Amino acid sequence: QVQLVESGGGLVQPGGSLRLSCVASGSSFDHYSIGWFRQAPGKEREGVSCIGITRGSIYYTDSVKGRFTISRDDAKNRVDLQMNSLKPEDTAVYYCATVDYCASGYGPGSTHTWGPGTQVTVSS
């Protein structure tokens, strides 16, 4: 069973950047597709991005396309989310999770193991 921990959140001004990391402990990390999700106060959790096992499948929700980049380093058991040109509406708790699959045109499949989350606040 894999465990996930997110890091890299914080307070940033609009237009700034943050790099979130999702580090896994346990075995066979390279067997998992990973998704990034976020939940803003009063809103439902949404899928932001995901990356498949072979990196061939990558997905971004429309609101972050061109601003966010997901990557994985299986040697380090790590998936990063580089977030540029941040907007106040990106403010949320960001979570990573193992998912059944990542479909480029559809998004992440069912989720399984979640990390505890990291807070991202975009404000001047």
Phi, psi and chi 1 to 4 in degrees:
 res  aa     phi    psi   chi1   chi2   chi3   chi4
   1 GLN       -  134.8 -176.9   74.4   15.9      -
   2 VAL   -96.1  144.8   66.7      -      -      -
   3 GLN  -115.3  144.7  -66.9   84.5   41.9      -
   4 LEU  -121.7  142.3  -55.1  176.2      -      -
   5 VAL  -137.5  128.2  177.6      -      -      -
   6 GLU   -94.0  153.4  -55.1   91.6  -18.2      -
   7 SER  -152.8  168.8   63.6      -      -      -
   8 GLY   103.7   -4.0      -      -      -      -
   9 GLY   -71.5  172.0      -      -      -      -
  10 GLY   163.7 -167.4      -      -      -      -
  11 LEU  -101.4  129.5  172.4   64.0      -      -
  12 VAL  -141.8  149.9   63.8      -      -      -
  13 GLN   -78.1  154.9  -67.7 -174.8  -17.8      -
  14 PRO   -53.6  137.9  -27.6   36.3      -      -
  15 GLY    89.8   -9.8      -      -      -      -
  16 GLY   -82.2 -175.3      -      -      -      -
  17 SER  -132.1  151.6  -62.0      -      -      -
  18 LEU  -141.8  153.3  -74.7  172.8      -      -
  19 ARG  -123.2  112.7 -171.5  176.2 -175.1   89.3
  20 LEU   -91.0  143.9  -54.7 -175.8      -      -
  21 SER  -123.7  143.8  -68.4      -      -      -
  22 CYS  -122.7  110.2  172.4      -      -      -
  23 VAL  -109.0  134.9  176.8      -      -      -
  24 ALA  -109.0  143.3      -      -      -      -
  25 SER  -116.9  154.9   59.3      -      -      -
  26 GLY   108.5 -170.9      -      -      -      -
  27 SER  -101.4  160.6   63.0      -      -      -
  28 SER    59.1   41.1  -56.0      -      -      -
  29 PHE   -57.0  -35.8  177.0   73.4      -      -
  30 ASP   -71.3   -1.4   56.4   -8.5      -      -
  31 HIS   -90.6   -2.7  -67.6 -178.5      -      -
  32 TYR  -111.5  135.2  -64.5   95.4      -      -
  33 SER   -80.5  145.4  -64.9      -      -      -
  34 ILE  -124.8  137.2  -59.7  -66.1      -      -
  35 GLY  -118.8  149.8      -      -      -      -
  36 TRP  -108.0  133.3  -80.7   99.4      -      -
  37 PHE  -129.4  161.8  -58.7   80.5      -      -
  38 ARG  -144.3  153.1   66.0 -174.4 -180.0 -173.3
  39 GLN  -138.0  117.8 -172.7  165.3   21.5      -
  40 ALA   -92.2  157.0      -      -      -      -
  41 PRO   -55.2  128.6  -25.9   35.0      -      -
  42 GLY    77.9    4.9      -      -      -      -
  43 LYS  -121.3  160.0  -65.8 -172.9  176.8 -179.3
  44 GLU   -75.1  154.5  -67.5 -172.8   -3.7      -
  45 ARG   -67.3  137.3 -169.2  172.5  -65.9 -176.6
  46 GLU  -127.4  150.3   66.7  166.9  -24.4      -
  47 GLY   -79.3  125.7      -      -      -      -
  48 VAL   -97.1  -45.9  174.3      -      -      -
  49 SER  -161.5  160.6 -179.7      -      -      -
  50 CYS  -154.5  162.0   63.5      -      -      -
  51 ILE  -140.4  135.0 -173.2  165.3      -      -
  52 GLY   -81.9  178.0      -      -      -      -
  53 ILE   -61.4  -40.7  -65.9  170.9      -      -
  54 THR   -96.6    7.5   62.0      -      -      -
  55 ARG    65.3   -2.2  -57.3  178.8 -173.3   78.9
  56 GLY   -73.5  -23.5      -      -      -      -
  57 SER  -108.6  117.7  -66.1      -      -      -
  58 ILE  -134.0  139.2  -71.8  177.9      -      -
  59 TYR  -133.3  143.0  165.4   85.6      -      -
  60 TYR  -133.5  137.4  -59.5  101.0      -      -
  61 THR   -68.4  152.7 -166.2      -      -      -
  62 ASP   -55.4  -36.9  -74.5  -13.3      -      -
  63 SER   -69.4  -14.0   61.7      -      -      -
  64 VAL  -116.0   -3.1  -52.1      -      -      -
  65 LYS   -58.4  134.5  -76.0 -179.5 -179.9  176.8
  66 GLY    84.8  -10.4      -      -      -      -
  67 ARG  -115.3  -34.4  -59.6 -171.1  -62.9  123.4
  68 PHE  -107.9  146.2  -70.1   11.4      -      -
  69 THR  -134.7  126.9  -57.7      -      -      -
  70 ILE  -101.5  145.2 -167.2  169.9      -      -
  71 SER  -150.4  160.7   61.0      -      -      -
  72 ARG  -136.8  148.3   68.4 -175.4  -64.3  157.7
  73 ASP  -130.6   97.0 -174.9  -19.8      -      -
  74 ASP   -66.8  -27.3  -69.7  -24.6      -      -
  75 ALA   -64.9  -26.5      -      -      -      -
  76 LYS  -105.8    6.6  -63.9 -178.8  178.5  178.8
  77 ASN    52.0   50.8  -78.1    8.7      -      -
  78 ARG  -143.3  139.9  175.9  171.3  158.4  171.9
  79 VAL  -125.8  127.6  171.0      -      -      -
  80 ASP  -108.4  153.0  -72.7  -10.6      -      -
  81 LEU  -127.8  104.4 -173.8   68.9      -      -
  82 GLN   -83.8  121.9  177.2   67.7   42.2      -
  83 MET  -117.3  115.0  -52.4 -172.1  -61.6      -
  84 ASN  -114.1  164.8  -61.9  -31.9      -      -
  85 SER    49.3   48.0  -57.5      -      -      -
  86 LEU   -65.6  146.0  -76.8  161.7      -      -
  87 LYS  -120.7  156.8  -55.9  175.1 -178.9 -179.9
  88 PRO   -54.3  -33.7  -29.7   37.1      -      -
  89 GLU   -71.9   -5.6   50.8  -96.6   43.6      -
  90 ASP   -84.0   -6.5  -65.4  -43.2      -      -
  91 THR   -61.5  124.8  -64.8      -      -      -
  92 ALA  -178.5  170.2      -      -      -      -
  93 VAL   -87.2  128.1  178.8      -      -      -
  94 TYR  -104.0  133.7  -76.0   69.8      -      -
  95 TYR  -125.2  146.8  -56.7   86.5      -      -
  96 CYS  -109.8  155.7   62.8      -      -      -
  97 ALA  -154.6  150.4      -      -      -      -
  98 THR   -75.3  141.1   59.4      -      -      -
  99 VAL  -131.1  157.3  -63.9      -      -      -
 100 ASP   -62.1  -35.3  -79.0  -13.7      -      -
 101 TYR  -165.3  167.3   58.6   82.3      -      -
 102 CYS  -128.1  115.6  175.9      -      -      -
 103 ALA  -103.5  125.5      -      -      -      -
 104 SER   -57.0  -37.7  -62.4      -      -      -
 105 GLY   -97.0   -2.6      -      -      -      -
 106 TYR  -125.2  -41.7  179.2   75.4      -      -
 107 GLY   119.3 -163.5      -      -      -      -
 108 PRO   -78.7  149.5   26.3  -32.3      -      -
 109 GLY   -83.1 -160.7      -      -      -      -
 110 SER   -59.5  144.1  -61.6      -      -      -
 111 THR   -94.8  157.4   58.1      -      -      -
 112 HIS  -130.4  -81.0  -63.2  -81.0      -      -
 113 THR   -95.0  131.5  -59.4      -      -      -
 114 TRP  -112.9  150.0  -69.8   84.8      -      -
 115 GLY   -85.7  172.6      -      -      -      -
 116 PRO   -75.8  -17.3   26.8  -33.9      -      -
 117 GLY    99.6  157.8      -      -      -      -
 118 THR  -139.4  136.8 -175.0      -      -      -
 119 GLN   -82.9  131.2  175.2   71.1   46.7      -
 120 VAL  -118.5  123.4  171.1      -      -      -
 121 THR  -124.0  123.4  -57.8      -      -      -
 122 VAL  -112.0  110.2 -175.1      -      -      -
 123 SER  -159.1  147.3  174.9      -      -      -
 124 SER   -93.6      -   55.4      -      -      -
